Each structure stands twice: as C-alpha cells, then as structure tokens.
Amino acid sequence: MDTTNQPAATVMGRLYGHFSGHASSMETRLLLIVALAVLVHVTVKVVRRTSEWLINKSQAQKNPLGFVTQQPKFITLTRLIASGLIFVIYFFAIGLLLQEIGVNLTAYLASASVVGLAISFGSQGLVQDMVIGLTLIFSDAMEAGELVEVTGTATVIGRVEEIGLRFTKLINFYNQEVFVPNRTIANVSRFPHGGVYAYADIQIPAGADREKAAQTVANVATGMWRQFGAIVLSEPVIGPVETAAGGGWDFLRVHFKIWPGQGSLIETTFRQQMVSAMKAFDANYADWQVPVTYRAMTATKKS
C-alpha cells in the first residue's frame, strides 16, 4: 500500500479497514468451523441412537418400520449402515474443515485415496474377516442362540452369541467367551435340535416287576438331569416298556439331549447308576444290558 503524500488519518483509516475486514473474515471462518463441528456431532449422535433404537426394537422380531427382522442379520446390517454413514460424515466434514483453512480439497481427496489404498493392502486379514462375516450372516450358516461346532485353526463347540464383522463370539461348555476370527472358520456344523441325542436302552431283568423297574429308570434319569443340568440340556424322555422283536426281552428307552462331546456322562455315570439300580432286581445284571447310542432321531418303524 503506497502511503506517500497521503494524510496520516487517511492511511490509518485504510489500514484499520484492511485489518478489521481480515479479522471479520477470520471470525466468520471460526464460527463456520464451530457450527460444522456441532452439526457433525449432533448428526453422528442421531445416527447412532437411531440404529440402536432399531436394534432394540428388533428384539421382538418385528421392527417399527413393519418388516420382520432376523437376528443377527438385522443387527449387523443396521450397524454396518450406521458405521458407513458416520464414516462419510466425518470424511466430508474433515474435507470442509481443511478447505476453510486453505487446504486444496482435490489434494485432500487424492491423499485420502492413497492412504486408503495403503491401508487396504496392509489389512487384508481385516477385509477377509469382514467378507466371511457377511457371508456367514447372509448365507444362514449359523444364527444367534444356536449350538454349533466351528472348525478351522481350532475346533470350538459353543452357543453363538454374536456374529460380527471381525469375530464370531461363542459361549463354550465352560461358559467362556470365545472370539473366533472369521477368516479362520473353515466348517460350521449346526446342532439344529440344540444338542446331541443320546439313547440308553435299559433291558428289564426277566421276572422283574415292569412298573417298578420303569419307575426306577425314571428316578435315575431324572436325577441325572437335575444333577447335571449343564450337560443334560432338557428333561429326559422316558418311553414305554417294549419287547424286542425276535429277542423276547423287555427294554425301556431313555432319550437324552446332551451338550456335544459330553456323552461320557451317559456312557459311564448313568450306565453305572442304572446297573447298580437294576441289581436290586437281578444280582447278575451287567453293563452290556444298558447300551448307549447316538443318532439324529428315532429310526422310522417299518410298516
């Protein structure tokens, strides 16, 4: 600014106007930045609370929008959409902030692309976890609350607590929370009935009172369920006394639903208790008279 041959008052006035205008511009930018920060904060809060509200409402299997939701698909999809929206909000907010302080927006987008490419190369495991997690969810390979056996790097049997984008959370027999990385899951074996079916066929001693023998079997089986409720998952189903076709001996079948891998309880403890109880009817009662088998369902009788 040339101040030669100009009155001092005029020069001071121009300088005041220049700096006051610059200060006004800075104040405006600061106000815009503060307003942007507040807007972003409020928007993110709304997105998060809306997603959690929808998830909480979906616990009743029907969300407020009127369509049926399935766990864990709806929860994962809702959180994924919410996370994507929040990322987009922050991305553009940072870009606008940088533009306000004089950074070229084109350079910001270019650098973000380069950083994103570098991260994608360095986090291939994370990408695999996310892809496999989405595959598990949308292919109905497992559902929350189901009892499954997951094999891969290790074998884990447990109840599905949550299927996430990085880990699948299982509760195992020891009530431990096991986080299995999705990329390590090779096979999923489901137990659609909630456990393994074990059948114990108790042979009734010849000459024994059938009703008393059946009551003895019922007492032992029910006692096992009450004592070992963590292994015997439901009350045993005790069938009627039947006669083996072609064999002539009477037997009674007890149907157990047990935790997978815990069949030794039926093969040892229940069998030993049953043999001991049956010795009251026949002193020579032996282990082989209480065979234990495993199968999906009762064999269909031939007509």
Secondary structure, 3 states (H helix, E strand, C coil): CCCCCCCHHHHHHHHHHHHHHHHHHHHHHHHHHHHHHHHHHHHHHHHHHHHHHHHHHHHHCECCCCCECCCCHHHHHHHHHHHHHHHHHHHHHHHHHHHHCCCCHHHHHHHHHHHHHHHHHHCHHHHHHHHHHHHHHHCCCCCCCCEEEEEECCCEEEEEEEECCCEEEEEECCCCEEEEEHHHEEEEEEECCCCEEEEEEEECCCCCCHHHHHHHHHHHHHHHHHHCCCCECCCCEEEEEEECCCCCCEEEEEEEEECCCCCHHHHHHHHHHHHHHHCCCCCCCCHHHCCEEECCCCCCCCC
